[in-house]
Amino acid sequence: MTDKNQGEGNREAAREYNDQTQKFVKAGSVEEFAREAVQALDGAEAEELREAEAKGKAKALEEDPQVHRDK
């Protein structure tokens, strides 16, 4: 990837993301990570994860008031 700033329509970044996502799915690890996520939500770190989610959603609403999401 080059150092040139491509702005919002960064095709190189989109291509890299898509390639890496396809590799992850093809590796067959999705089910394993999904199980780990469910365990984390039911485990000791559940409250911390929910707080992080709420913080992220609040930040997203701040940045784009035109987007209406359920809180």
VOPA-868344 format. One record per atom (N, C-alpha, C, O): residue number from 1; atom name; x, y, z. Coordinates in Angstrom, 2 decimals. Layout:
N
   n atom       u       v       w
 NUM   CA       X       Y       Z
...
END
This chain:
71
   n atom       u       v       w
   1    N    0.84   -1.18    0.00
   1   CA    0.00    0.00    0.00
   1    C    0.88    1.23    0.00
   1    O    1.93    1.26    0.64
   2    N    0.47    2.23   -0.70
   2   CA    1.24    3.47   -0.77
   2    C    0.91    4.36    0.42
   2    O   -0.06    4.14    1.13
   3    N    1.74    5.38    0.61
   3   CA    1.52    6.34    1.69
   3    C    0.59    7.46    1.27
   3    O    0.22    8.30    2.10
   4    N    0.20    7.49    0.02
   4   CA   -0.65    8.56   -0.48
   4    C   -2.04    8.49    0.14
   4    O   -2.67    7.43    0.15
   5    N   -2.52    9.62    0.66
   5   CA   -3.85    9.70    1.26
   5    C   -4.88    9.66    0.14
   5    O   -4.87   10.50   -0.76
   6    N   -5.78    8.69    0.21
   6   CA   -6.80    8.55   -0.82
   6    C   -8.16    9.07   -0.38
   6    O   -9.12    8.97   -1.14
   7    N   -8.26    9.61    0.81
   7   CA   -9.53   10.15    1.27
   7    C  -10.51    9.05    1.64
   7    O  -10.12    7.92    1.95
   8    N  -11.79    9.40    1.61
   8   CA  -12.83    8.46    2.04
   8    C  -12.95    7.26    1.11
   8    O  -13.30    6.17    1.57
   9    N  -12.69    7.41   -0.14
   9   CA  -12.83    6.32   -1.09
   9    C  -11.54    5.57   -1.30
   9    O  -11.12    5.37   -2.44
  10    N  -10.90    5.16   -0.25
  10   CA   -9.60    4.50   -0.32
  10    C   -9.76    3.07   -0.83
  10    O  -10.08    2.15   -0.07
  11    N   -9.55    2.90   -2.12
  11   CA   -9.75    1.59   -2.75
  11    C   -8.72    0.57   -2.30
  11    O   -9.03   -0.61   -2.17
  12    N   -7.49    1.02   -2.05
  12   CA   -6.47    0.09   -1.59
  12    C   -6.82   -0.48   -0.22
  12    O   -6.68   -1.68    0.01
  13    N   -7.26    0.37    0.68
  13   CA   -7.64   -0.09    2.02
  13    C   -8.85   -1.03    1.94
  13    O   -8.89   -2.04    2.64
  14    N   -9.81   -0.70    1.10
  14   CA  -10.99   -1.55    0.95
  14    C  -10.60   -2.92    0.39
  14    O  -11.09   -3.95    0.85
  15    N   -9.71   -2.92   -0.58
  15   CA   -9.26   -4.18   -1.18
  15    C   -8.52   -5.03   -0.15
  15    O   -8.75   -6.24   -0.06
  16    N   -7.65   -4.41    0.63
  16   CA   -6.90   -5.13    1.66
  16    C   -7.85   -5.70    2.72
  16    O   -7.70   -6.85    3.13
  17    N   -8.81   -4.91    3.14
  17   CA   -9.80   -5.37    4.12
  17    C  -10.56   -6.58    3.58
  17    O  -10.71   -7.59    4.27
  18    N  -11.04   -6.47    2.35
  18   CA  -11.79   -7.57    1.74
  18    C  -10.94   -8.83    1.61
  18    O  -11.42   -9.92    1.88
  19    N   -9.70   -8.68    1.21
  19   CA   -8.80   -9.84    1.08
  19    C   -8.59  -10.52    2.42
  19    O   -8.67  -11.74    2.53
  20    N   -8.32   -9.72    3.44
  20   CA   -8.07  -10.28    4.77
  20    C   -9.33  -10.93    5.35
  20    O   -9.25  -11.96    6.02
  21    N  -10.48  -10.34    5.09
  21   CA  -11.75  -10.91    5.56
  21    C  -12.00  -12.26    4.90
  21    O  -12.41  -13.21    5.56
  22    N  -11.77  -12.34    3.59
  22   CA  -11.96  -13.61    2.89
  22    C  -11.01  -14.68    3.41
  22    O  -11.41  -15.83    3.58
  23    N   -9.76  -14.32    3.67
  23   CA   -8.79  -15.28    4.21
  23    C   -9.24  -15.79    5.57
  23    O   -9.14  -16.98    5.86
  24    N   -9.75  -14.88    6.41
  24   CA  -10.21  -15.27    7.74
  24    C  -11.37  -16.26    7.64
  24    O  -11.40  -17.27    8.35
  25    N  -12.33  -15.97    6.77
  25   CA  -13.49  -16.84    6.62
  25    C  -13.06  -18.20    6.08
  25    O  -13.51  -19.24    6.56
  26    N  -12.19  -18.20    5.07
  26   CA  -11.74  -19.45    4.48
  26    C  -10.91  -20.30    5.43
  26    O  -10.86  -21.52    5.29
  27    N  -10.26  -19.66    6.41
  27   CA   -9.45  -20.39    7.38
  27    C  -10.31  -21.21    8.33
  27    O   -9.81  -22.09    9.03
  28    N  -11.62  -20.92    8.36
  28   CA  -12.53  -21.72    9.17
  28    C  -12.54  -21.35   10.64
  28    O  -12.99  -22.15   11.47
  29    N  -12.07  -20.19   11.00
  29   CA  -12.00  -19.80   12.40
  29    C  -13.22  -19.03   12.89
  29    O  -13.30  -18.69   14.07
  30    N  -14.15  -18.75   12.02
  30   CA  -15.29  -17.91   12.38
  30    C  -16.09  -18.53   13.53
  30    O  -16.40  -17.84   14.50
  31    N  -16.42  -19.81   13.44
  31   CA  -17.20  -20.47   14.48
  31    C  -16.47  -20.44   15.82
  31    O  -17.09  -20.20   16.86
  32    N  -15.19  -20.68   15.80
  32   CA  -14.39  -20.66   17.03
  32    C  -14.43  -19.29   17.69
  32    O  -14.65  -19.18   18.90
  33    N  -14.22  -18.25   16.91
  33   CA  -14.23  -16.90   17.46
  33    C  -15.63  -16.49   17.92
  33    O  -15.78  -15.75   18.89
  34    N  -16.65  -16.97   17.23
  34   CA  -18.03  -16.68   17.64
  34    C  -18.32  -17.31   18.99
  34    O  -18.94  -16.68   19.85
  35    N  -17.87  -18.56   19.20
  35   CA  -18.05  -19.22   20.50
  35    C  -17.32  -18.46   21.60
  35    O  -17.85  -18.28   22.70
  36    N  -16.10  -18.02   21.31
  36   CA  -15.34  -17.25   22.29
  36    C  -16.03  -15.94   22.64
  36    O  -16.02  -15.52   23.80
  37    N  -16.63  -15.31   21.66
  37   CA  -17.34  -14.05   21.90
  37    C  -18.55  -14.27   22.81
  37    O  -18.80  -13.49   23.72
  38    N  -19.29  -15.34   22.55
  38   CA  -20.45  -15.65   23.40
  38    C  -19.99  -15.92   24.83
  38    O  -20.62  -15.45   25.78
  39    N  -18.92  -16.66   24.98
  39   CA  -18.40  -16.95   26.33
  39    C  -17.96  -15.67   27.03
  39    O  -18.18  -15.51   28.23
  40    N  -17.35  -14.76   26.28
  40   CA  -16.90  -13.49   26.87
  40    C  -18.10  -12.67   27.34
  40    O  -18.04  -12.04   28.39
  41    N  -19.18  -12.68   26.56
  41   CA  -20.36  -11.92   26.95
  41    C  -21.07  -12.53   28.15
  41    O  -21.80  -11.84   28.86
  42    N  -20.86  -13.81   28.38
  42   CA  -21.46  -14.48   29.53
  42    C  -20.50  -14.57   30.71
  42    O  -20.88  -15.01   31.79
  43    N  -19.25  -14.14   30.52
  43   CA  -18.23  -14.32   31.54
  43    C  -17.93  -13.06   32.33
  43    O  -18.73  -12.13   32.41
  44    N  -16.75  -13.08   32.92
  44   CA  -16.31  -12.02   33.83
  44    C  -16.15  -10.66   33.13
  44    O  -16.31   -9.62   33.77
  45    N  -15.86  -10.67   31.85
  45   CA  -15.64   -9.40   31.16
  45    C  -16.89   -8.83   30.51
  45    O  -16.81   -7.87   29.74
  46    N  -18.04   -9.41   30.80
  46   CA  -19.30   -9.00   30.17
  46    C  -19.60   -7.52   30.38
  46    O  -19.93   -6.81   29.43
  47    N  -19.49   -7.04   31.61
  47   CA  -19.80   -5.64   31.89
  47    C  -18.86   -4.70   31.14
  47    O  -19.28   -3.69   30.59
  48    N  -17.58   -5.05   31.13
  48   CA  -16.59   -4.23   30.43
  48    C  -16.89   -4.16   28.93
  48    O  -16.77   -3.11   28.31
  49    N  -17.30   -5.28   28.35
  49   CA  -17.63   -5.32   26.93
  49    C  -18.88   -4.49   26.63
  49    O  -18.93   -3.79   25.62
  50    N  -19.86   -4.56   27.49
  50   CA  -21.08   -3.77   27.28
  50    C  -20.79   -2.27   27.41
  50    O  -21.33   -1.46   26.65
  51    N  -19.94   -1.91   28.35
  51   CA  -19.55   -0.50   28.50
  51    C  -18.81   -0.01   27.26
  51    O  -19.04    1.11   26.80
  52    N  -17.93   -0.84   26.73
  52   CA  -17.18   -0.47   25.53
  52    C  -18.13   -0.31   24.34
  52    O  -17.97    0.60   23.53
  53    N  -19.11   -1.19   24.24
  53   CA  -20.09   -1.08   23.16
  53    C  -20.88    0.22   23.27
  53    O  -21.07    0.92   22.28
  54    N  -21.35    0.53   24.47
  54   CA  -22.12    1.76   24.68
  54    C  -21.28    2.99   24.36
  54    O  -21.77    3.94   23.75
  55    N  -20.02    2.96   24.76
  55   CA  -19.12    4.08   24.48
  55    C  -18.93    4.26   22.98
  55    O  -18.95    5.38   22.47
  56    N  -18.74    3.17   22.27
  56   CA  -18.57    3.22   20.81
  56    C  -19.82    3.73   20.11
  56    O  -19.72    4.53   19.18
  57    N  -20.98    3.27   20.56
  57   CA  -22.23    3.74   19.96
  57    C  -22.44    5.23   20.21
  57    O  -22.88    5.96   19.32
  58    N  -22.12    5.67   21.42
  58   CA  -22.28    7.09   21.75
  58    C  -21.36    7.94   20.88
  58    O  -21.77    8.99   20.39
  59    N  -20.14    7.48   20.67
  59   CA  -19.19    8.21   19.84
  59    C  -19.68    8.27   18.40
  59    O  -19.58    9.31   17.75
  60    N  -20.22    7.18   17.90
  60   CA  -20.72    7.15   16.53
  60    C  -21.88    8.13   16.36
  60    O  -21.97    8.81   15.34
  61    N  -22.75    8.22   17.34
  61   CA  -23.87    9.15   17.27
  61    C  -23.38   10.59   17.29
  61    O  -23.92   11.45   16.61
  62    N  -22.32   10.85   18.09
  62   CA  -21.74   12.19   18.15
  62    C  -21.20   12.61   16.79
  62    O  -21.38   13.75   16.37
  63    N  -20.53   11.72   16.12
  63   CA  -19.84   12.05   14.88
  63    C  -20.78   12.23   13.70
  63    O  -20.45   12.96   12.77
  64    N  -21.93   11.58   13.71
  64   CA  -22.83   11.67   12.56
  64    C  -24.26   11.80   13.04
  64    O  -24.97   10.80   13.15
  65    N  -24.71   13.02   13.34
  65   CA  -26.05   13.21   13.85
  65    C  -27.14   12.87   12.84
  65    O  -28.31   12.77   13.21
  66    N  -26.78   12.69   11.58
  66   CA  -27.77   12.32   10.56
  66    C  -28.13   10.85   10.63
  66    O  -29.13   10.42   10.04
  67    N  -27.32   10.06   11.34
  67   CA  -27.56    8.63   11.44
  67    C  -28.38    8.39   12.70
  67    O  -27.97    8.77   13.80
  68    N  -29.52    7.75   12.54
  68   CA  -30.39    7.46   13.67
  68    C  -30.31    5.98   13.97
  68    O  -30.64    5.14   13.13
  69    N  -29.86    5.65   15.17
  69   CA  -29.71    4.25   15.57
  69    C  -30.43    4.02   16.89
  69    O  -30.59    4.94   17.69
  70    N  -30.85    2.79   17.09
  70   CA  -31.40    2.44   18.40
  70    C  -30.25    2.37   19.38
  70    O  -29.20    1.81   19.08
  71    N  -30.45    2.93   20.54
  71   CA  -29.39    2.91   21.56
  71    C  -29.43    1.65   22.36
  71    O  -28.61    1.47   23.26
END
